[in-house]
Amino acid sequence: MTAVPAPWTDRPVEVGLVGAGPWARAMHARVLAAGPETRLAAVWARRTEAARETAAPYAAHVADSFEELLDRCEAVAFAVPPAVQAELAPAAAKRGKALLLEKPLGPDLAAARRVADAVAESGVVSQLVLTKRYHPATRAFLEAARSFEAVGARSCYLHGAFLGGEFATAWRLEHGALLDLGPHLLDLLDAAVGPVTDIRATGDPRRWLELTCAHENGAVSQASLSGSVAVPRAQTRVELFGAAEPLVYDTAGLDHEECWPVLRHDFATAVRSGTPTPVDAGHGLYLQSLLDRVVYG
């Protein structure tokens, strides 16, 4: 199942990338440079050598400062820890730059609100990199879920990145799976089952966390989260149960490369049309408010 975005006929969106870590190199720089909807115009990071290494394969400019990056682009993509994004994104929004934002918006609800408020006040386009949202299989599942009357759901998002390697970054190890994986899974449950009204948690977000979510329509869902388990590949699965046969979404076997052309096309289309995207900074604030509502015990 391959997403084929409509042919791009407008000029590419000039995007500046903030960050030069593993995710910036593996996804952001590569995808933004691939075009034709976007062009990687510049890269800035607090480690200049890392910025050079990230920019070099695409002949992108290496900015000496965040301000210089803003001078060289019309949109900014962030691939940095949540606290850094929350510090810099409002300044970019106030300069009128469209924003491609990572989840979570910030390290806490107050920081996320500052980002969302800056976007709203500036009127700029924003979009969240909720990776799975851009896969055609995810969109097909969520469309099917619209007509599925779920009374309960089970879900999980599991991987072993916290055990070591380049994605075992300081902020992930500090905050654990709730802040890192929680936005993805809660986004899917909220969209597929119905608005989440209450979340109770047991366990340890640095090891294994079990969430019980109450939904506005009376349904109850379970969500298992861990970044500290040795699985062959990341597992994301959502099962909806009701009077009909279960509706199942499973990323096993999905090619995540199918996400990127859709993400890039959606973002560029939103920027050129000035039309807000469904998964914008406001949605990011909503997801952060769900994280903030989690009650342990």
C-alpha positions in Angstrom: 0.0 0.0 0.0 1.9 3.1 -1.2 0.8 6.7 -0.8 1.3 8.6 -4.0 0.9 12.4 -3.3 -0.4 14.6 -6.1 2.3 16.0 -8.5 3.9 19.1 -7.0 3.8 22.1 -9.3 4.6 24.9 -6.9 8.0 26.1 -5.8 9.6 24.1 -3.0 9.3 25.3 0.5 12.7 26.5 1.8 13.1 24.7 5.2 15.7 25.3 7.8 16.6 22.4 10.1 17.3 22.8 13.8 19.3 19.9 15.1 21.9 17.5 13.8 21.4 14.4 16.0 20.5 10.8 14.8 16.8 11.6 14.1 17.8 14.8 12.2 20.1 12.9 10.0 18.0 9.7 9.6 14.7 11.5 8.8 14.5 15.2 8.7 17.5 16.2 6.5 17.1 13.3 4.2 13.3 13.7 3.7 13.3 17.5 3.4 16.1 17.4 0.8 14.4 14.7 -1.3 11.7 17.2 -2.5 10.2 18.2 -4.8 7.9 19.9 -2.3 10.6 21.0 0.0 14.3 22.0 -0.1 16.7 21.8 2.8 17.9 25.3 2.8 20.1 25.4 6.0 21.0 23.5 9.1 21.8 24.9 12.5 22.9 23.0 15.6 24.7 23.9 18.8 27.5 21.6 17.6 28.7 23.2 14.4 30.6 20.1 13.2 27.5 18.0 13.6 25.5 20.6 11.6 28.2 20.4 8.8 28.0 16.6 8.7 24.2 16.8 8.4 24.1 19.5 5.8 27.0 18.2 3.6 25.2 15.4 1.7 22.6 17.9 0.5 24.8 21.0 -0.1 22.7 22.8 2.5 24.0 26.0 4.2 25.4 25.7 7.7 24.1 28.6 9.8 26.3 30.1 12.4 23.3 31.0 14.6 19.6 30.3 15.0 18.9 33.8 13.8 20.9 33.2 10.6 18.9 30.0 10.0 15.7 32.0 10.3 17.0 34.5 7.7 17.6 31.7 5.2 14.2 29.8 5.3 10.5 30.2 5.2 9.8 27.1 7.4 11.7 25.5 10.3 11.9 21.8 11.2 12.9 20.9 14.7 14.8 17.7 15.5 15.9 18.5 19.1 14.9 17.6 22.6 11.5 18.9 23.8 13.0 21.5 26.0 15.0 23.0 23.2 12.1 22.9 20.8 9.9 24.7 23.4 12.6 27.4 23.8 13.1 28.1 20.1 9.9 27.3 18.3 8.0 30.4 19.7 10.8 32.7 18.3 10.5 31.1 14.9 6.7 31.5 14.9 7.0 35.1 15.8 9.3 35.6 12.8 6.5 34.2 10.7 8.0 30.8 10.0 5.9 27.7 9.4 6.9 25.0 11.9 7.4 21.2 11.5 7.4 20.1 15.1 8.4 17.0 17.0 6.3 15.4 19.7 6.0 16.2 22.5 5.8 19.9 22.0 7.7 20.5 25.2 8.9 18.8 28.4 5.7 19.8 30.2 2.3 21.3 29.7 3.4 24.9 30.4 6.1 24.7 27.8 3.8 23.1 25.2 1.3 25.8 25.8 3.9 28.5 25.1 4.6 26.9 21.7 0.9 26.5 20.8 0.1 30.0 21.9 3.0 31.5 19.8 1.7 29.5 16.8 -1.8 30.7 17.3 -0.8 34.3 17.9 1.4 34.4 14.8 -1.0 32.6 12.6 1.7 30.4 11.1 1.2 26.9 9.7 2.4 24.1 12.0 2.5 20.3 11.7 3.5 17.5 14.1 5.8 14.7 13.1 3.5 12.0 14.4 5.1 9.5 12.0 2.4 6.8 11.9 -0.3 9.4 11.0 1.2 9.7 7.5 1.2 6.0 6.6 -1.7 5.0 4.3 -2.4 2.0 6.5 -2.9 4.2 9.5 -5.3 6.5 7.6 -7.3 3.5 6.4 -7.5 2.2 10.0 -8.7 5.5 11.4 -11.3 5.9 8.6 -12.6 2.4 9.3 -12.7 3.2 13.1 -15.1 6.1 12.4 -17.9 3.6 11.9 -16.8 1.0 14.5 -18.5 1.2 17.8 -15.8 0.2 20.2 -16.6 -0.8 23.8 -12.9 -1.5 24.6 -9.5 -1.5 23.0 -6.0 -2.9 23.7 -2.8 -1.3 22.3 0.9 -1.3 22.7 4.0 0.6 21.5 7.2 -1.3 22.4 10.8 -1.0 21.4 14.3 -1.4 22.8 15.9 2.0 22.0 16.4 2.9 25.6 18.6 -0.1 26.1 21.5 1.6 24.2 22.5 3.1 20.9 22.2 6.5 19.4 18.5 6.9 20.1 19.1 6.3 23.9 19.3 10.1 24.3 19.3 11.9 27.6 15.8 13.3 27.5 14.3 9.9 26.5 16.2 8.1 29.4 15.1 10.8 31.8 11.4 11.0 30.9 10.9 7.5 29.6 8.1 6.0 27.4 5.3 8.2 28.5 6.7 11.4 27.0 8.4 9.6 24.0 5.9 7.0 22.9 2.8 8.2 24.8 1.9 10.9 22.3 1.9 8.4 19.4 -0.3 5.8 21.1 -2.7 8.2 22.8 -3.1 10.0 19.5 -4.2 6.8 17.8 -6.5 5.7 20.7 -8.1 9.2 20.9 -8.7 9.2 17.2 -9.9 5.6 16.8 -11.9 5.1 20.0 -13.0 8.6 21.0 -11.8 11.5 23.1 -9.8 10.4 26.2 -11.2 11.8 29.4 -9.2 10.1 32.1 -5.9 8.1 32.3 -4.5 6.0 35.1 -1.1 4.5 35.0 0.8 1.7 36.8 4.5 0.9 36.4 7.6 2.8 35.5 7.9 4.9 32.3 11.6 4.0 32.2 10.8 0.3 32.2 7.2 -0.6 31.4 4.1 1.5 31.8 0.5 0.4 31.6 -2.2 3.0 30.9 -6.0 2.6 31.4 -7.9 5.2 29.5 -11.5 6.2 29.9 -13.1 7.6 26.7 -15.9 10.1 26.4 -18.2 7.5 24.8 -17.8 5.1 27.8 -15.2 2.8 26.1 -12.1 1.8 28.0 -8.7 1.2 26.5 -5.4 -0.2 27.6 -2.0 1.0 26.4 1.3 -0.7 27.1 4.4 1.4 26.7 8.1 0.5 26.9 11.3 1.5 25.3 13.3 -0.9 27.4 12.4 -4.3 26.0 14.5 -6.4 23.6 12.1 -6.9 20.7 13.4 -7.6 17.1 11.7 -4.4 15.8 9.4 -1.7 17.2 5.8 -3.0 17.8 2.7 -0.8 17.5 -0.6 -2.5 17.6 -4.2 -1.2 18.3 -7.2 -3.6 18.6 -10.8 -2.3 18.8 -13.4 -4.6 20.2 -17.2 -4.3 20.0 -20.3 -6.1 18.6 -18.5 -6.5 15.2 -15.4 -8.4 14.5 -12.3 -6.8 16.0 -10.7 -4.0 14.0 -6.9 -4.3 14.2 -4.1 -2.0 13.3 -0.5 -3.4 13.4 2.7 -1.9 12.1 4.4 -5.2 11.7 5.4 -5.4 8.1 4.7 -1.8 7.3 7.3 0.1 5.4 7.8 3.4 7.3 9.4 4.9 4.2 5.9 5.3 2.9 5.2 7.9 5.6 7.8 10.5 4.4 6.5 11.6 1.0 3.0 12.0 2.6 4.4 14.0 5.5 6.4 16.2 3.2 3.6 16.8 0.8 1.1 17.6 3.6 3.4 20.1 5.1 4.3 21.9 1.9 0.7 22.0 0.8 -0.3 23.5 4.2 2.5 26.1 3.9 1.6 27.1 0.3 -2.1 27.2 1.0 -1.9 28.7 4.5 -4.4 26.0 5.6 -4.0 24.5 9.1 -3.2 20.8 9.3 -5.3 18.5 11.5 -2.1 17.5 13.5 -0.9 20.9 14.3 0.5 22.6 17.4 -3.0 22.8 18.8 -3.3 19.1 18.6 0.2 18.7 20.1 -1.0 20.8 23.1 -4.1 18.6 23.4 -1.9 15.4 23.5 0.4 17.1 26.0 -2.7 17.8 28.2 -3.5 14.1 28.1 0.0 13.3 29.3 -0.4 15.9 32.0 -3.6 14.1 33.2 -2.0 10.8 33.8 -2.6 9.7 37.4 -0.3 7.0 38.9 -1.6 4.3 41.2 
